[in-house]
Amino acid sequence: MGILGGGVNERLKNRTYLHYLEAKTYQVLFARYLIFGSIFFVHILFYFGFSYEFFEIMHFADRGELLTFSFVFVLAVMGFGTFLGSLFSSREIATPVILFSSLPLVFSVGFIWPLEAIPSFIHYLSYLSPSTPAIMGFLKLNQMGASFSMVSFELFVLLSQAVLYTILGYYIVNKKKEKICQNLKM
C-alpha cells in the first residue's frame, strides 16, 4: 500500500494520473482496503490454516479468535500503509523504509532481544507500528494459549491504529487531491 500510495503521489505530481482526482477519496480507500484486505486475508488463511496443519505446527489459539485478531491486524496494517503511502513522494521510497525499519521493529518487541535490555522509550515507540501489538498478540494467543480477553490490550491498540492511520491517510490524500485540483484550475 505504501508503494501504491507513493506511486499515485508521483504520478499526480507529474500530472499523468489525473483521472484519480475524479473519484472520491473514501471510494479510493475503500477499493484499496477491499482489494488488499482480500489478498492479505487469503495469506492469513493459508498461514494459520493450511501451513499449521500441513507442517504440524503446535498452536493453542482458537481459529475464530485467531481470525478475528488477524482481521483487526490487517485493518491496522492497511491503515498504516495508507498513511505512509500518502507521505511518500515516489513508490521507490516505500521499500527502503520498510526494509530498514523492519529489523529494529522486530527487536524492539522484546521476544528476540530481552525487553529489559531495550530502552523503554524505544519499546513504547515501537507501538506506533502495527507489528508490535500484533506480534505480542499472536504470541500470546497462538503459542502461549492465552484467552482472547488476555489480548484485549493488543486488540485495542490495533483497532486504534486502524482508525487513527486511516483517518490520517484519508486526510492527507484528500488534502493533496484538493491542492492538485486547485492548481489545475489556475
C-alpha positions as CSV (number, residue, x, y, z in Angstrom):
1,M,0.0,0.0,0.0
2,G,3.0,2.3,0.5
3,I,4.2,1.5,-3.0
4,L,0.8,2.2,-4.4
5,G,0.4,5.5,-2.4
6,G,3.8,6.7,-3.4
7,G,3.2,5.8,-7.0
8,V,0.0,7.7,-7.1
9,N,1.7,10.7,-5.5
10,E,4.5,10.5,-8.0
11,R,2.1,10.3,-11.0
12,L,-0.1,13.1,-9.7
13,K,3.0,15.3,-9.2
14,N,3.9,14.6,-12.9
15,R,0.2,15.2,-13.9
16,T,0.0,11.8,-15.5
17,Y,-2.7,10.3,-13.3
18,L,-5.4,12.9,-13.3
19,H,-8.3,10.5,-13.6
20,Y,-7.5,9.6,-10.0
21,L,-8.8,13.1,-9.0
22,E,-12.3,12.3,-10.2
23,A,-13.0,9.6,-7.6
24,K,-13.9,10.5,-4.1
25,T,-11.2,9.8,-1.5
26,Y,-13.3,7.4,0.5
27,Q,-14.1,5.4,-2.6
28,V,-10.4,5.1,-3.5
29,L,-9.5,4.0,0.1
30,F,-12.5,1.6,0.3
31,A,-11.4,-0.1,-3.0
32,R,-7.8,-0.3,-1.7
33,Y,-8.9,-1.8,1.5
34,L,-11.2,-4.3,-0.2
35,I,-8.6,-5.5,-2.7
36,F,-5.6,-5.5,-0.4
37,G,-7.6,-6.9,2.5
38,S,-8.8,-9.8,0.5
39,I,-5.3,-10.6,-0.6
40,F,-3.9,-10.3,2.9
41,F,-6.7,-12.4,4.4
42,V,-6.1,-15.2,1.9
43,H,-2.5,-15.3,3.0
44,I,-3.6,-15.4,6.7
45,L,-5.9,-18.3,6.0
46,F,-3.1,-20.1,4.2
47,Y,-0.6,-19.4,7.0
48,F,-2.8,-20.1,10.0
49,G,-4.8,-22.8,8.4
50,F,-3.1,-25.0,5.8
51,S,0.5,-24.3,6.9
52,Y,-0.1,-25.1,10.5
53,E,-1.8,-28.4,9.7
54,F,0.5,-29.4,6.9
55,F,3.7,-28.8,8.9
56,E,2.1,-30.0,12.1
57,I,3.0,-26.8,14.0
58,M,1.7,-26.7,17.5
59,H,-0.8,-24.0,18.2
60,F,-3.2,-23.2,21.0
61,A,-5.4,-20.5,19.6
62,D,-9.0,-21.0,18.7
63,R,-9.3,-20.5,14.9
64,G,-12.1,-18.0,15.3
65,E,-10.2,-15.9,17.8
66,L,-7.1,-16.1,15.6
67,L,-9.0,-14.9,12.5
68,T,-10.7,-12.1,14.4
69,F,-7.3,-10.9,15.7
70,S,-5.9,-11.3,12.2
71,F,-8.7,-9.3,10.7
72,V,-8.1,-6.4,13.1
73,F,-4.3,-6.7,12.3
74,V,-5.0,-6.4,8.6
75,L,-7.1,-3.3,9.1
76,A,-4.3,-1.7,11.1
77,V,-1.7,-2.6,8.5
78,M,-3.8,-1.2,5.7
79,G,-4.4,2.0,7.7
80,F,-0.7,2.3,8.4
81,G,0.1,1.6,4.7
82,T,-2.4,4.2,3.6
83,F,-0.9,6.7,5.9
84,L,2.7,6.0,5.0
85,G,1.9,5.8,1.3
86,S,0.2,9.2,1.4
87,L,3.5,10.7,2.7
88,F,5.8,9.1,0.2
89,S,6.7,11.2,-2.8
90,S,7.5,8.2,-5.0
91,R,6.9,4.4,-5.0
92,E,10.6,3.6,-4.6
93,I,10.7,5.1,-1.1
94,A,8.4,2.5,0.4
95,T,10.8,-0.4,0.0
96,P,13.8,1.0,1.8
97,V,11.6,2.5,4.6
98,I,10.1,-0.9,5.3
99,L,13.4,-2.7,4.8
100,F,15.3,-0.5,7.2
101,S,12.6,-0.3,9.8
102,S,11.6,-4.0,10.0
103,L,14.6,-5.4,11.9
104,P,14.6,-2.7,14.6
105,L,10.8,-3.2,15.0
106,V,11.2,-6.9,15.5
107,F,14.0,-6.4,18.0
108,S,12.1,-3.8,19.9
109,V,9.1,-6.1,20.6
110,G,11.1,-8.0,23.2
111,F,10.9,-11.6,22.3
112,I,14.2,-11.8,20.4
113,W,16.2,-9.4,22.5
114,P,15.4,-9.1,26.2
115,L,12.9,-6.3,26.9
116,E,15.0,-5.2,29.9
117,A,18.0,-4.5,27.6
118,I,15.9,-2.2,25.4
119,P,15.3,1.4,26.4
120,S,11.7,1.7,27.4
121,F,11.1,4.7,25.1
122,I,12.1,2.6,22.1
123,H,9.7,-0.2,23.1
124,Y,6.9,2.3,23.6
125,L,7.8,4.0,20.3
126,S,7.5,0.6,18.5
127,Y,3.8,0.5,19.4
128,L,3.3,3.1,16.7
129,S,3.6,0.3,14.2
130,P,1.0,-2.5,13.9
131,S,3.8,-5.1,14.1
132,T,4.4,-4.7,17.8
133,P,0.9,-5.3,19.2
134,A,0.4,-8.0,16.5
135,I,3.5,-10.0,17.4
136,M,2.7,-9.8,21.1
137,G,-1.0,-10.8,20.5
138,F,-0.2,-13.6,18.1
139,L,2.5,-15.0,20.5
140,K,0.1,-14.9,23.4
141,L,-2.8,-16.4,21.5
142,N,-1.0,-19.0,19.4
143,Q,2.0,-20.1,21.4
144,M,1.1,-19.3,25.0
145,G,-2.6,-20.4,24.8
146,A,-3.9,-17.1,26.1
147,S,-7.6,-16.5,26.0
148,F,-9.0,-13.8,23.8
149,S,-9.6,-11.5,26.7
150,M,-5.9,-11.6,27.6
151,V,-5.0,-9.9,24.3
152,S,-7.5,-7.1,24.7
153,F,-4.8,-4.5,25.1
154,E,-3.1,-5.6,21.8
155,L,-6.5,-5.7,20.1
156,F,-7.4,-2.2,21.4
157,V,-4.0,-0.9,20.1
158,L,-4.5,-2.4,16.7
159,L,-8.1,-1.1,16.4
160,S,-6.9,2.4,17.5
161,Q,-4.1,2.3,14.9
162,A,-6.6,1.2,12.2
163,V,-8.9,4.1,12.9
164,L,-6.1,6.7,13.5
165,Y,-4.0,5.8,10.5
166,T,-7.0,5.5,8.2
167,I,-8.2,9.0,9.3
168,L,-4.7,10.5,8.9
169,G,-4.2,8.8,5.5
170,Y,-7.6,9.9,4.3
171,Y,-6.9,13.5,5.5
172,I,-3.5,13.7,3.7
173,V,-4.8,12.1,0.5
174,N,-7.8,14.4,0.4
175,K,-5.6,17.5,1.0
176,K,-3.2,16.5,-1.7
177,K,-6.1,15.9,-4.1
178,E,-7.6,19.3,-3.3
179,K,-4.3,21.1,-3.8
180,I,-3.8,19.5,-7.2
181,C,-7.3,20.3,-8.2
182,Q,-6.8,23.9,-7.2
183,N,-3.5,24.1,-9.2
184,L,-5.2,22.6,-12.3
185,K,-7.9,25.3,-12.2
186,M,-5.3,28.1,-12.2
